[in-house]
Structures are given as C-alpha cells and as structure tokens.
C-alpha cells in the first residue's frame, strides 16, 4: 500500500511546481517599507485548483481537459495585485504547515513581501478551493475548504498587528473572516479613523456585513452579492435581482440601474459611504452619498511612479473640469457613475474582481481620486480575464498606463 501512496504524493508534488515568481518592486527597499504605513489586507490565502474541460463535461464521468494549481484567495489576490502595482501591502492570513502552505509562502517570499502577519499552523490544512470552468472561462461549480481562516484568524491574532492596522492608510477585510474577527478589525480601524473596505467573497458570506455595516467605508459586491447584503440588513427579504437579456449595453446598464438602485441606496442609508458594484461585461457602478476621503490622511498620500504615470494618462480621459471627482464632492446628494468594461479576449474570469479591487486600492494609496482609481481597476480587470493566472504576471505600472489597458 505504501508504494501507490508514495506515487500519488509524488504526482501532487510535481503539480505544485512554482509558477513564474512574483517580481519584487524595484522602486522600494525593505527599509522604506518598514518606515511607511502600509495598507493592511486581512483574509484568505488559498491554493486554487482550476479544472477546464476541453470538451463539454458529462455528469458521472471524467472528460479530458486542463487541471492546474494557482495561488489564490480573495485577500491574497488583492495584495499580490497591489504589490505588482508598486504598493507594498501588509498581509494578515493563515496557512497550514503542508505542501500547499509551503507553496503559497514560497511564492510570497519570492516577491520580497512580508510574511510577518501570516500564521503557519501545524496539523491544519491550508485553505483550498477547487473550481470547474466551462470552455468560455465561466465558473460551473466550485468547492471551498477554508476552515483554517475561520478557526485561526481570530481577534487575538489580529490584535498582534494593532499598530499596523491603526496606522494604515486603509484596510481591506474579506468575508472569509469569522464574524468576531471582522468586528474586531473594524473597531480597531474605526478607533484610528482608518477606512475599511469589505470584500463580500460570495453570496453566502456577503451577509456577514450585517453586524458591521456601520464601520464599513466601502464595499465591492457584484449584483447578486449586493442584493444579499441589502436583504441581510433588512429582514424580511425586500430586494431582488433578475438577470435579463438585453439587446445592447446601454439597455443593459439602464435595466441594471433600475433593478439594483433600491438596494444600492439602502446600503448608503445604512452608513456605507461608497459602493463599487461590479457588473461583469457591463462595467461598474460607483455610488456614494457624500464627500469622502477614502484614504486616511488623503493629503499625505505620496505619488508613486505608478500613480504618476497613470495620472498623466488619465488627465486626457477625465479633464480637471469634469465634475466627477468624488474626493472633492461637497454636496450631500447621492452620486452614481457608470464606467464601462473594456473589450477583452476572455481566457478566465477568475481573479478579475480581485484585480479590480487591487487596482482601485493601489491607485487610491498613490493619491488618485476614486473615479480615476476605479478606472485603473477596470483596466487591470481586463488584463486579468486575458490571463490564465489569477493575477497576470505581466501587470505593472508601465503596462497598465499603456494604451492597451486604458480605454481602448
């Protein structure tokens, strides 16, 4: 029995060979990273198993296709995207002391990123998500085993990094965190005036916003997560979303606004200041109700080479007299903007939402305003769907500021 088991372990080991390493940011040194406050990203580091059949799948049997292992997890993906765009995040997460955990940590260290906040636990399985896609890259089904995040990202572990959280320009929480840890992180951030972004992760876990909504500055749901979040704050169920085929993009956007605006406006009434609602190929709604400086000490934001290049590019797209700079908005009225998606040759849709959020947060930390930052996120999401990896290897300030990714 030992020999077949050894062969299976060796087969798994071969599958876990490292992908191309993350490139360290050549513009940052370890010293400067330690001296300056960094955005804090809290949530899952996950080994993703992607299966894509080369022929239509059939129930009850296997079909030929491609299976690969990819570094994943919503929080981890967002942090990696930010690092490739010149923003060094501080990651708080957990992995097991197993092959998958070693794989994720080795990949992280290859970028020179800090592992201080990443707990590695013996006799615990690293979070794993197994996804099956159709031929067009759409997710057919998936199974998530992320119990380690629930069990070990406890308030006591988060309290160890209170200094990082209280001095961060912003923090991002993914909804894989247990409710008590979400609340602990929110209170630490609130006490220091640090904005909080809540990433819903899934329809089921998006409902975890209910007890902490008063602390949330921004959230980034898709259409279904948006409705689930609104209903979690307004029992019984009031809000609905029904997908409808529309003849063109303009009609689709109009329909989506009519369908989703009650839930969006309700979440603003509950105290959330900014909604970035992702609409897939129909783009993004940006919704806010009042003046917001999303990043703590906005005036102290330092332009990075990344943000400087992008500001120069975006000046042509959003001239200074265009009244859509939400950070300078002084009215209390509700503001809604729509940014279209960029046409893309889709390979895989996994990771696109995480890239959008990572691009938004990196741009905000670099001093861009909200509309500009979401535009950057949309551009990076385009690059993601055209890549097999969750976070494209070639993403950088130079490529994103090029005409290939900005409003072409």
Beta strands, then each sheet from edge to edge (+ up, - down):
strand 1: 40-42
strand 2: 46-53
strand 3: 65-72
strand 4: 90-96
strand 5: 118-121
strand 6: 128-133
strand 7: 139-145
strand 8: 170-174
strand 9: 195-199
strand 10: 218-219
strand 11: 274-278
strand 12: 284-288
strand 13: 335-339
sheet 1: 5+ 4+ 1+ 8+ 9+ 10+ 11+ 12- 13+
sheet 2: 3+ 2- 6- 7+
end
